[in-house]
Amino acid sequence: MKCDIVIIGAGILGTSLAYFLSKATQKKILVLEQAAEVAFHTSRRNTGKVHAPFLYDPQKKRLFAKAAALGFDMWQTYAKEKGLPFKRDGVLEVTLDEQGTKRLEKYMSWGEQNGLEKDELKLLDGSEVSRQEPEVHCKNAIFCTKDASVDYGSFTAALMEDAKKAGATFLLNTRAEEIQDRQGTLSIKTNSGTVETGFVINAGGGMSIDIAHAMGVAEDLTDIHFRGEYWQADPVYNNLTKVSVYSVPKYTEYPFLDPHWIVRHDGRCEVGPNAVPVFRTMC
């Protein structure tokens, strides 16, 4: 098979790229995915949240903040058009001490600089939080109304269908095993045949560093994998809160690793994550 662009990985990133490229160009786009369906790994096994950009430093992470702001509106519109779940339920970011309150004040400033409106981001004291969520006790909290719960697996599946309508081809159960550069033409050996292409986009998720090494790229780098585990709460606790609850991070460079309480779009609740080292990549 010959094509113009091969995208390796059909998670939400690879599938989105296939959609946008197929809509914007006449190039022949091929997506290779080793699993039996799109979004089989991380893209569907996450908390399903769509966050507003108040956690992003507008100077250091300007691009992330802009992507989050635009992405929220795009997903909301897409969900409405496709009849997909998009539950705009809000989120609390809580703290128990004065140091955490100072961090929340910084987040308020970042949120404003990143384009959030005053009615979308509020700094509450503990009594205001308790009136809103009786089971949540804290010193202070940010309440962000621009936060939603979705099903990214369903989003990715819908995007795949739209990408296919625009001309993209998806090969599932197809693993890229070897990549060679033959005078400007990239030859990709898979478990079901060989593909020739001019360009490769590496969207392989947990396998991306291995794919890069197969192309002779970033050979001086490696990665360490961690598995984040969440515990699903018993249904008796599904109405414990109306919104998801996050804590101010102990390590501010990694704001999503501290414990949080997640309310999903279908009413299920979860708490987590931990971070378990994974010493072998599973297919």
N, C-alpha and C positions, 0 to 999 in steps of 0.2 A: 504494500500500500504506500502511496505517496501523498503527502499533504504539505501545506505551507507552514502550519504551526501545530506542534504537539504540546498539549498541556498534560503533565503527569500529576495525577491526583484529582479526584472528583469530590473533594470536600466542598464546603461552602465557598472557599476562595477559588479553587480551580473551576468550579461550575459557574461562579459569577464571572470570572474572566472569559470563559467560553461564551457566555451570554452576551457580554458587552462587545467582545471582539467580533462575534458573528453578526451582531446588529450594526456595527460600525464599519465593517470591511466586507469585501467579497472573497477574502482568503478562505482556504479550506482548513477548517479547524478540527482537530482530532483530540479527544480526551481519553487518556488511558487510566483505568482504575482497577487496582488489584482485587478489590472487594466485589461482592455480588450486587451491590447497590451503592448509590451516591450517599455521601455524608454518613458512612458506616461507622466511623470512629469518633474523633473529637467533635466534629461538626454537629452531631446530634446528642452526644453524651456530655452535655454541659448544662449550665443552669438556665439556659433559655432566656437570658435577660438582654434587653436593649437599653444601654445606659446613656445618660446625658453626660457631656464632658466637663463635670466639675472636679474630677480627680486629676485632670491633665494640666500640667504647668504650661501656660499659653506661650511661653518662650521656648522651653526645651522640647515640648511635645505638641507643637502647633499643628503639625500634620495630623496626628492622632485625634486632636480635639476637633479639627475641621471634619475629618472623616466620621467621627462619632455624631456630630451635629447633623451633617447631611444624611448619614446612614439612618438615623432615627426616622426622619421624615420620609425617606425612600422606602424603608421597610413598612412603615405605616400605610403608605399609599399602595404598595404592592399587595399587602395583606388584604386591604379593602377590595382591590380589583380581583383577587383570586379567592376570596372567601376564606382566608387563612386566619387562625387565631392571633389576635394582637390585643392583649389585655393591658391597657394603660393604667397601672395600679399604683405607681409611686414606690419610693424607697426611702428608708431612714438610714442615715450614717450616724452612729451613736458614739459617745465617749463617756468615761466614768471620772475623768480628772481634768484639771486645768490645762495640762499640757495638750491633751487631746482637743480641748476647746479651742486653743490657739490654732491647732491644725485645721479645725473646722472653719475658723475665720479665714484662713488662707484659702480653703476650698471655695468659700463664698466669693472671694475676690477672683479666683480663677474662673469660676462658673460665669460670673458677670463678664469677664474679659472674653470668654469663649462664646458669648452670645445668648446665655440663658436670661430669660425675663425674670423680673422680680417676683411675679406670682408663680414661677416655676421652681424657685429655690428659696427656702426659708430657714433661718436659724432659730431653733426652738430651745427653751429651757426645759428642765426636767418635768415640771408640772404641766407644761403645754403638751409634751410628749405623752404623758400619762393620760391626759384627757382624750388624746387621739387614739392611743394604743395602751389600754389599761395594763397589759401584761409586760410592757417595756418600761424598765426603770433605768435612768441614766442621769448624768449631769446636764448634758446638752446634746443636741442632735441637729443635723441638717435633714429637712424633708424636701425631697425633690419630686415634684409631680410628673416630670418628664422622664418616666422610667416605665418600661413595659415588659411583659412576659409573653414569650412566643415559643413556637416549636421550630427550631432551625432545621430539623430533618425534613419537615414538610416544606419549608421555604426552599431548601436545596432541590428537592424533588420537583417542585414547580418550576424552578429556574432551569433545571435540566430540560424539561419539556419545551420551555420557551426557547432555549438555546438550540434544541434540535429543530424546531420550527424555523429558526433563523438560518439553519444550514449546518450546524455543528454535528459531529458524529461522536458518540460515546461508545467505547469498548470496555465493558465491565468484565470482571474475572480475568483481567489482562495485566500482567506484571511486567514492567520494564526491567530486564535482566542485565542488559549490556548496551552501552552507548558508545559509538565510535564516530569520530570526525573524519570523513573521507573527502578531503579537498573541498571543504565548505558545505558538504552534504552530511547531515547527521543521520546515522543509521542506528535505529533502536531495535534491538533484538528482544522480543517478548516471548512469553510461553505459548503464544498462538501464531507467531509469524514475525516478520520484520517490517518495520515502518521506516521510510525515508522522509526527511523533513529539512527545512531550512532553519527553523527556530524551535527551541525547546523552552517551555516555561515550567519551572520546577515548583509545583504546589503540592509536594508529597507529604506534608505534615511531619509526622514522626520519622518518616523515611527520607526526608529532604536532604539531610547531610550525606546519606549513602548515595543518593542520586547525584549530588554534586561531585562526590568523589569518583563516581563512575564516569563523569565527564572530565575528570582531571581538574576540577575547580575546588578551591578551599581545602586542599589536602592537608594543610597545617592546622585545620580546625576539627573539633569533634563536638559531640553533644552528650548531655546527661539527661536521661528520661525520668520523669516522676509521674506517678499516677495519683490523681486527686480523687479521693473517695468521699461520697456523700451518703448520709444515712437518711432513708425515707422515714418520716414520722408516722406514727400510727394515725389513722384517719380521725381519731378522737381529737387530735390537735390541729386539724385543718383550719379551724376558725380561731386559732390562738391569736393571730394578728391579721390585719387586712393587707399589710404590705410586707415586702422583704426588709430584713434588718441586717445591716453591715456594721462592723466595728471599725473605728479608726485604726489603721494598720500600725503594728509595732515597727515594721520596716517599711518606710514610706515609698521606697523604690519598687516594692512589690505589693501594691494596694489590694490585690484580690486574694491573698493567701491567708488573711486572718479569718477567723470563723464568721460565718454568716448564716442567717435563717432565710430560706428561699421559699416564696410562695409562687408556685407554678401557674401557668395559664389555665390548667384544668383543676386547680384547687388543691393538688397534692403539695405537701410541704417537706422540705429537706433541710438538713443541717450539715455543715462541713466547711471546707474540706480538710483532710489531712494531706500529706505529701509523702508518698511511698516511693523510694528509688526503684527503678525498673532496670535490671541489668541485661535484659534480652528483649529485643524488639520482636513483637508477635505480629504475624501477618493476619 
